Amino acid sequence: MGKERRLNILHLYPEQMNLYGDRGNVLALSQRARWREIPSAIVTREVGEPIDWDMVDLVFMGGGEDTHQSLIAADFVEMAPELVARLQDGMPMLAICGAFQLLGRSYQAADGRELPGIGFLDAYTKAGTKRAIGDVVVQTTLDIKPRTLVGFENHGGRTYLGAATQRLGVVQLGQGNNGVDQSEGAVQDHVIGTYLHGSLLPKNPHLADLLLSWALAYRGFDDLLEPLPSHEEMAAHQVVLARRRN
């Protein structure tokens, strides 16, 4: 008998980094695993708390305002060597907004302070003069169907990618990373950074399943995920797509 499929999801800084329903992404991952009878556990970690990295299969970190990012930035940098080593080894991670910014080299806040990032992504962020707010539709570079991702952005930062990091997709509605080059988010190895709140995964079940498949593969399970009916989730997806045409 083969070993039982199970997943452990690490939610970093849920008290500080949890804007606009970001916690819903962790709940969506856990529920879609549960529907497939794959036991999953959500482990939270706040500043200064230990992590048993050998028990982690997937990492999630949400967004936060400048004040929240400043509270966790030093701790995030301190844990970076172990986290980066795991990410380079194939551990998947989803990073939303502020978390996406801190995966890059640095974030220059509106007051001029520069918060250090962990440098996993070839990217940097600086505060803009106007917030990017509204629905977003992205044509993604990921090999998923449909090839669209939808969500809601509300950020003042402007992120610019370097040559070593690929964009998550091309903006069809909204501002994306910086409102200039039509890029949205970033992908490197099995790490996805994005500005899409809303929560992202309940309206994009195909992306949730991709992350779950990456996590299972990281844990050593090569079998494919069983398909799930996602009619309600894709109906919500289509509502945002329709705004692209209006």
C-alpha positions in Angstrom: 0.0 0.0 0.0 1.4 3.4 -1.0 1.7 6.3 1.5 -1.3 8.5 2.2 -1.5 11.8 0.3 -1.6 14.7 2.8 -0.5 18.3 2.7 0.7 20.9 5.2 0.0 24.5 4.3 2.1 27.2 6.0 0.3 30.6 6.4 3.0 33.3 7.2 2.0 36.3 9.3 -1.8 35.9 9.2 -2.3 38.7 11.8 -0.2 41.3 9.9 -0.5 40.2 6.3 -4.2 39.5 5.6 -5.8 42.2 3.5 -9.0 42.0 1.4 -9.9 38.4 2.3 -6.4 37.0 1.6 -7.0 34.2 4.1 -9.6 32.8 1.8 -6.8 31.6 -0.4 -5.6 29.2 2.3 -9.2 28.1 3.0 -9.7 27.4 -0.7 -6.6 25.3 -1.0 -7.5 23.3 2.1 -11.1 22.7 0.9 -10.1 21.6 -2.6 -7.7 19.1 -1.1 -10.4 17.9 1.4 -12.9 17.4 -1.5 -10.4 15.0 -3.0 -10.0 13.2 0.4 -6.5 14.6 0.8 -6.0 15.5 4.5 -4.6 19.0 4.9 -3.4 21.1 7.9 -3.0 24.8 8.0 -0.1 25.9 10.2 0.3 29.6 11.0 3.5 31.4 11.9 3.9 34.8 13.3 7.0 36.9 14.0 9.7 35.0 16.0 7.9 31.7 16.0 9.8 28.5 15.0 9.1 26.6 11.8 9.5 22.9 11.1 10.3 23.3 7.4 10.4 19.5 6.8 6.6 19.5 7.5 5.8 22.3 5.1 4.5 21.5 1.6 3.1 24.9 0.4 3.6 28.4 1.7 1.1 31.3 1.6 1.6 34.9 2.5 -0.9 37.7 2.0 -0.8 41.5 1.7 -0.4 44.2 4.2 -0.1 48.0 4.4 3.3 49.7 4.7 3.0 49.6 8.5 2.3 45.9 8.6 5.1 45.1 6.2 7.5 47.1 8.4 6.6 45.0 11.4 7.4 41.7 9.7 10.1 42.6 7.2 13.2 42.0 9.4 11.8 38.7 10.6 11.1 37.7 7.0 14.6 38.5 6.0 15.9 36.5 8.9 14.1 33.4 7.8 15.0 34.0 4.2 17.9 31.6 3.8 15.9 28.5 4.8 12.8 29.7 2.9 14.8 30.4 -0.3 16.5 27.0 -0.1 13.2 25.3 0.1 11.7 27.4 -2.8 14.7 26.6 -4.9 14.1 22.9 -4.2 10.6 23.1 -5.6 8.4 24.1 -2.6 5.5 26.1 -4.0 4.5 29.5 -2.6 1.7 32.0 -3.3 2.5 35.6 -2.3 -0.1 38.3 -2.6 0.6 42.1 -2.8 2.9 43.0 0.1 4.3 39.5 0.3 5.0 39.7 -3.5 6.8 43.0 -2.9 9.0 41.5 -0.1 10.0 38.5 -2.3 11.9 41.0 -4.4 15.0 42.9 -3.6 13.4 45.9 -1.9 10.3 48.0 -1.3 10.6 51.8 -1.1 7.6 53.0 0.9 5.7 56.3 0.4 7.6 58.0 3.3 10.9 57.2 1.6 11.9 54.3 3.9 13.3 51.3 2.1 12.3 47.9 3.4 14.6 45.0 2.5 13.2 42.1 0.5 14.6 38.6 0.5 15.8 38.8 -3.1 14.2 35.6 -4.3 12.6 37.5 -7.2 14.5 39.7 -9.6 12.2 42.7 -8.8 12.0 45.9 -6.9 9.0 48.0 -5.8 8.6 51.7 -5.1 5.6 53.7 -4.0 3.6 55.4 -6.7 1.7 58.7 -6.6 -1.7 57.1 -7.1 -3.2 53.8 -5.9 -4.2 51.1 -8.5 -7.7 50.0 -7.5 -10.2 47.9 -9.3 -10.9 44.6 -11.0 -8.1 42.9 -12.9 -8.1 40.3 -15.7 -4.8 38.7 -16.7 -3.9 36.4 -19.6 -1.5 34.2 -17.7 1.7 32.5 -18.9 1.0 29.4 -16.8 -0.1 26.2 -18.5 -3.6 26.1 -17.1 -7.1 26.3 -18.6 -8.6 28.8 -18.9 -5.6 31.0 -19.4 -7.3 33.9 -17.6 -6.9 34.9 -14.0 -9.2 37.4 -12.3 -9.0 39.4 -9.0 -9.1 42.8 -7.4 -6.1 45.1 -6.9 -5.6 47.8 -4.4 -2.0 48.9 -4.1 0.2 51.9 -4.1 3.4 50.1 -4.9 4.8 49.9 -8.5 6.8 46.7 -9.1 9.3 46.3 -11.8 10.7 42.9 -12.9 14.2 42.2 -13.9 15.3 39.8 -16.7 15.6 36.8 -14.4 11.9 36.8 -13.4 9.0 36.0 -15.7 5.7 37.9 -15.4 2.6 35.9 -14.3 0.7 37.3 -17.2 -0.4 40.2 -19.4 -3.0 42.7 -18.0 -6.2 42.9 -20.0 -8.1 44.9 -17.4 -6.5 46.9 -14.6 -3.1 48.3 -13.8 -1.1 45.2 -12.8 2.5 45.6 -11.5 3.1 49.2 -12.5 0.5 50.4 -14.9 3.1 50.9 -17.6 4.4 47.6 -19.1 1.1 45.5 -18.9 2.8 43.0 -16.6 1.0 41.4 -13.7 2.7 39.4 -11.0 5.7 37.1 -11.3 6.6 33.4 -11.6 9.8 31.8 -10.7 10.3 28.1 -10.1 7.0 27.1 -8.3 6.6 30.5 -6.7 3.8 32.9 -7.8 3.6 36.5 -6.8 0.7 38.7 -7.7 -1.3 41.8 -6.7 -4.6 39.9 -7.1 -6.8 40.0 -3.9 -10.4 39.1 -3.7 -9.7 36.3 -2.6 -7.8 35.1 -5.6 -8.2 31.3 -5.5 -11.9 30.9 -4.9 -12.5 32.7 -8.3 -9.6 30.9 -9.9 -9.9 27.2 -9.0 -7.6 26.2 -11.8 -4.8 28.1 -10.2 -5.6 26.6 -6.8 -5.4 23.1 -8.3 -2.0 23.9 -10.0 -0.6 25.0 -6.6 -2.0 21.8 -5.0 -0.4 19.6 -7.7 2.9 21.4 -7.2 2.7 20.8 -3.5 1.9 17.1 -3.9 4.8 16.7 -6.3 7.1 18.4 -3.9 6.0 15.9 -1.2 6.7 13.0 -3.7 3.3 12.2 -5.0 3.3 12.1 -8.8 -0.3 11.1 -9.4 -2.6 13.7 -11.0 -5.3 15.5 -9.1 -8.8 14.2 -9.7 -11.0 16.9 -11.5 -13.6 18.6 -9.4 -16.8 20.4 -10.6 -16.2 24.1 -10.2 -19.3 25.6 -11.6 -19.9 28.2 -8.9 -16.2 29.2 -8.8 -16.1 29.7 -12.6 -19.4 31.6 -12.6 -17.6 34.1 -10.3 -14.6 34.1 -12.6 -16.9 34.9 -15.6 -18.5 37.8 -13.8 -15.1 39.6 -13.7 -14.3 38.6 -17.2 -17.5 40.2 -18.4 -16.3 43.5 -17.0 -13.4 43.4 -19.3 -15.8 43.7 -22.2 -17.9 46.6 -20.7 
